[in-house]
Amino acid sequence: MKSKRNLTRFTYENAAFEGWRLCISRAGTTFTKYFPDKKFGGEKKSLEAAEKALAELKPVLESSPRVEGKLSPVTIKKVEKVLQEAC
């Protein structure tokens, strides 16, 4: 499978990790979460989990207020909570 916007596929023959990485940046803050194939039961299921998390994150990030051009601490906590619940 090919990588998509904000989702990157990691498949290496000799690496310990195979799966998807969600990485999204807004207002100078980057959020990253890994979705391993082993944990989610395969390549397609880990992609579905990553896409679901991304779909939940985008509205939170797009509608969040900015404080001096940066994301507010409340928004950062909300995003981190969504990413933590994605597992």
Residue frames relative to the residue before (quaternion, step in Angstrom):
aa qw qx qy qz dx dy dz
M 1.0000 0.0000 0.0000 0.0000 0.00 0.00 0.00
K 0.4226 -0.7060 0.5138 0.2429 3.54 -1.11 0.71
S 0.5682 -0.5740 0.4694 0.3569 3.50 -1.27 0.49
K 0.2269 -0.7515 0.6077 0.1207 3.52 -1.25 0.56
R 0.6873 -0.4523 0.3373 0.4575 3.57 -1.22 0.17
N 0.8364 0.1030 -0.1575 0.5148 3.56 -0.83 1.13
L 0.7179 0.3412 -0.2397 0.5575 3.63 1.26 -0.01
T 0.0623 -0.8028 0.5929 -0.0101 3.56 -0.75 1.09
R 0.3291 -0.7403 0.5584 0.1785 3.54 -0.94 0.94
F 0.1140 -0.7669 0.6296 0.0489 3.56 -0.94 0.98
T 0.1582 0.7573 -0.6151 0.1521 3.55 -0.60 1.20
Y 0.1190 0.7800 -0.5990 0.1366 3.55 -0.42 1.25
E 0.5047 -0.6692 0.4553 0.3002 3.56 -0.96 0.83
N 0.7974 0.3093 -0.1410 0.4987 3.58 0.96 -0.84
A 0.5641 0.6094 -0.3874 0.4004 3.61 1.19 0.20
A 0.5424 -0.6305 0.4577 0.3142 3.50 -1.23 0.50
F 0.7437 0.3753 -0.2119 0.5111 3.61 1.16 -0.48
E 0.0734 0.7336 -0.6744 0.0417 3.50 -1.06 0.91
G 0.4602 0.6599 -0.4913 0.3338 3.54 -0.74 1.04
W 0.6064 -0.5456 0.4447 0.3698 3.52 -1.30 -0.49
R 0.1847 -0.7498 0.6244 0.1173 3.54 -1.17 0.69
L 0.2094 -0.7403 0.6290 0.1117 3.54 -0.87 1.02
C 0.0917 0.7807 -0.6109 0.0944 3.57 -0.77 1.01
I 0.0972 0.7906 -0.5926 0.1193 3.55 -0.64 1.15
S 0.1332 -0.7929 0.5932 0.0412 3.56 -0.95 0.93
R 0.0743 0.7635 -0.6387 0.0602 3.52 -1.07 0.83
A 0.8733 -0.0062 -0.0142 0.4870 3.54 -1.05 0.90
G 0.7544 -0.4259 0.2130 0.4518 3.57 0.88 0.94
T 0.6621 0.4473 -0.3063 0.5174 3.60 1.25 0.10
T 0.1651 -0.7895 0.5875 0.0661 3.56 -0.88 1.01
F 0.1330 -0.7704 0.6214 0.0512 3.54 -1.00 0.92
T 0.0215 -0.8030 0.5944 -0.0372 3.57 -0.86 1.01
K 0.0449 0.7737 -0.6296 0.0543 3.54 -1.06 0.85
Y 0.2581 -0.7655 0.5725 0.1402 3.57 -0.98 0.86
F 0.1483 -0.7718 0.6164 0.0494 3.53 -1.07 0.87
P 0.1425 -0.8416 0.5162 0.0700 3.62 0.10 1.27
D 0.5713 -0.6078 0.4391 0.3337 3.55 -1.10 0.78
K 0.6403 0.5506 -0.3345 0.4182 3.60 0.93 -0.86
K 0.6948 0.4868 -0.2784 0.4502 3.56 0.91 -0.90
F 0.7737 0.3657 -0.1841 0.4834 3.59 0.95 -0.86
G 0.5701 -0.6528 0.3627 0.3425 3.60 1.24 0.03
G 0.8167 -0.1945 0.0839 0.5367 3.56 1.06 0.64
E 0.7137 -0.4877 0.3214 0.3867 3.49 -1.36 0.35
K 0.6940 0.4794 -0.2854 0.4552 3.59 0.86 -0.90
K 0.6753 0.4930 -0.3009 0.4587 3.58 0.96 -0.84
S 0.6427 0.4948 -0.3350 0.4795 3.60 1.03 -0.69
L 0.6176 0.5229 -0.3423 0.4776 3.62 1.08 -0.66
E 0.6418 0.5205 -0.3294 0.4569 3.60 0.92 -0.83
A 0.6549 0.5042 -0.3114 0.4689 3.60 0.96 -0.85
A 0.6587 0.5027 -0.3070 0.4681 3.58 0.97 -0.84
E 0.6594 0.5033 -0.3061 0.4671 3.60 0.96 -0.83
K 0.6308 0.5270 -0.3273 0.4661 3.56 1.04 -0.76
A 0.6585 0.4990 -0.3032 0.4748 3.59 0.93 -0.88
L 0.6468 0.5164 -0.3166 0.4634 3.57 0.97 -0.83
A 0.6470 0.5193 -0.3125 0.4627 3.59 0.99 -0.82
E 0.6616 0.4849 -0.3048 0.4841 3.60 1.09 -0.63
L 0.6693 0.5272 -0.2971 0.4312 3.57 1.07 -0.74
K 0.6382 0.5889 -0.3437 0.3573 3.56 0.84 -0.95
P 0.6857 0.4620 -0.3257 0.4585 3.67 0.75 -0.82
V 0.6225 0.5369 -0.3449 0.4532 3.60 1.03 -0.74
L 0.7093 0.4632 -0.2648 0.4606 3.57 0.86 -0.95
E 0.6830 0.5034 -0.2958 0.4389 3.58 0.94 -0.83
S 0.7552 0.3866 -0.2136 0.4844 3.59 1.00 -0.75
S 0.5017 0.6831 -0.4180 0.3271 3.59 1.24 -0.05
P 0.4657 -0.6623 0.5031 0.3024 3.58 -1.07 0.69
R 0.3424 -0.7236 0.5644 0.2016 3.55 -1.19 0.59
V 0.1789 -0.7438 0.6344 0.1107 3.55 -1.15 0.72
E 0.8196 -0.1383 0.0192 0.5557 3.55 -0.38 1.30
G 0.7381 -0.4380 0.2161 0.4654 3.57 0.97 0.90
K 0.6707 0.4601 -0.2864 0.5064 3.59 1.27 -0.07
L 0.5868 -0.5455 0.4472 0.3977 3.57 -1.25 0.29
S 0.4971 -0.6525 0.4793 0.3122 3.55 -1.07 0.71
P 0.6247 -0.5475 0.3942 0.3932 3.61 -1.15 0.50
V 0.6116 0.5507 -0.3471 0.4497 3.60 1.07 -0.68
T 0.6537 0.5043 -0.3060 0.4740 3.59 0.96 -0.86
I 0.6371 0.5271 -0.3276 0.4571 3.58 0.94 -0.84
K 0.6551 0.4998 -0.3104 0.4740 3.59 0.97 -0.81
K 0.6302 0.5321 -0.3338 0.4565 3.60 1.00 -0.79
V 0.6677 0.4975 -0.2961 0.4681 3.57 0.92 -0.93
E 0.6547 0.5070 -0.3127 0.4653 3.59 0.93 -0.86
K 0.6320 0.5246 -0.3282 0.4666 3.59 1.06 -0.71
V 0.6329 0.5153 -0.3272 0.4762 3.61 0.97 -0.84
L 0.6770 0.4897 -0.2996 0.4605 3.60 0.89 -0.88
Q 0.6502 0.5133 -0.3180 0.4611 3.57 1.01 -0.76
E 0.6817 0.4854 -0.2834 0.4682 3.60 1.00 -0.78
A 0.5431 0.6443 -0.3874 0.3739 3.59 1.24 -0.35
C 0.6408 0.5406 -0.3367 0.4286 3.60 1.15 -0.32
